[in-house]
Amino acid sequence: MNKYQTLMNVALTALAPIIWGSTYIVTTELLPADLPLIASVIRALGAGLVLLLFCKIRPSGIWWGKIAVLGLLNIGLFFYCLFAAAYYLPGGLAALVMSIQPLIVMGLGAIFFKNKLSATHVASAVVGVAGISLLVLNSAVELNWRGVLIGLIGSCSMALGILLTKHWGRPKDMSLLGFTGWQLTLGGLMLLPIAIWYEDFPRAMTALNITGYTYLSLIGGVFGYFVWFRGIEKLNPVITSFLGFFSSVSACLLGYIFLGQSFTQLQIFGSVAIIISVYMARPKSEKQPNELTQEPVESVQR
C-alpha cells in the first residue's frame, strides 16, 4: 500500500466518526424525545437487515461465535454504555471519558496481542484527550463514578472490538457488506431486550421522525459502519481509534452551524489539538498501517 492509498483510506475511514457526530443533532431535532436506546436498536437492526439483503452468505462454524462477539463489542455493549454514560455524566464528561479509547487500544494490544507501544502514539493520545476536554468539558461538571465506570467499559468494548476485528479478519467467503451486516444485526438483537425494558416504542411517528431514523440507519449505520470496518481492515488499529476523535469535533461544529450554539476560543483550540493528534498518529510509512498486527492483512486468520 503506497502513501496515497493510505491517506485515502484514512480520509474515507474518518467519514464514519464525522457522520456519527451528527447523531446528537439528528436525535434532538428529528426523533421522539427520550428514546436513545430505541434509536440505537433501529439504527443497528435497520442497517444490518438492509445489508443482509445484499448478502446471502451466513456465518458458519466458529464464525457464528466470533461475529456474535464482535457484534456485542462493537455495537450492543458499546451503544448501551454510550447512552448510559451520557445519562449519568453531565456536559461533555461522557465524551471525555470515552475519548481515552486509543490508549486502551494500545494497552490491550500490548497485553493480549504483543503489539509494540509507540511513544508518538501515546503522546498523540494525550494531545487528543486534552483537545476533547477543551472541546466538551465545562466548569459545572459533577463527577459520577458509576457513569465514569460505564464509560470506561464502553471504551474497552469498542477498543477490544477494533483489535479483534483486525486480529480475526473476516470469513474468506463473506463480503465486507455481509460482515458488517451480521455484526449490526446481532448487536442490535442483543440491544433490543434492554431497549424494550427501559423504553417504549413510539406509538406514532411523524415524517421528521421517519427521516431521522432513516438517516441513522442508512447513513450512520450502513455507510458509517461499512467504511469503519473497511478502515479497520486497511489501517493500523491505533490509527483507526484516533479517527474517532473527529466525532466530537463534528458534533460541536454541527451544533454551532445549525443550532446556534456557542463555539469558544477554548473549543477552537481543542479542535486544533484533535487534528494535531490525528496528524501525529498518521502512518509514517507504507508498512506502518499493519505493524501492530505483526503480519500482513492478507495473512490474517480467516
Disulfide bonds with the S-S distance in Angstrom:
none
